[in-house]
């Protein structure tokens, strides 16, 4: 079951940015965290307007925890900080790309990235070779 952030509440987010966001039914926008210098995709989190505002103004990633129904700043409990280098909105205004300098593990399992445990395919050449057989 997904919990939603508090009912829409005042946020410090710039109204021009807020007006552009296309949110899910529960008021959230997916935020992809990517290592700024290597391009490594680290994790996906969720932000509402206030989490985005905090991320933009503090330089640290703040997410909405759907399981705990609260804001969390990456690193406050784990020590695995995400220092924000840039934040971009995709062409549809429904996804954020947050380039960060990741200190320590990004995944809650302790792994560097959330995307290294269950690789479905290695590269396009492998897929083409497999389909030829």
Number of C-alpha atoms within 10 A of each C-alpha: 5 10 13 18 20 11 8 10 9 8 15 14 19 11 10 8 13 17 10 12 20 14 17 11 8 14 17 23 24 17 23 18 26 25 22 17 10 8 11 14 19 21 17 19 17 20 26 27 24 21 23 26 19 20 22 18 13 12 14 19 27 24 25 24 18 18 10 12 13 13 18 15 18 18 19 9 9 13 11 18 20 26 21 22 16 14 17 13 15 11 8 9 15 16 20 22 17 24 24 23 19 21 14 16 19 25 16 12 9 12 14 19 22 17 14 11 8 7 7 7 9 8 8 9 10 10 12 10 9 9 8 6 5
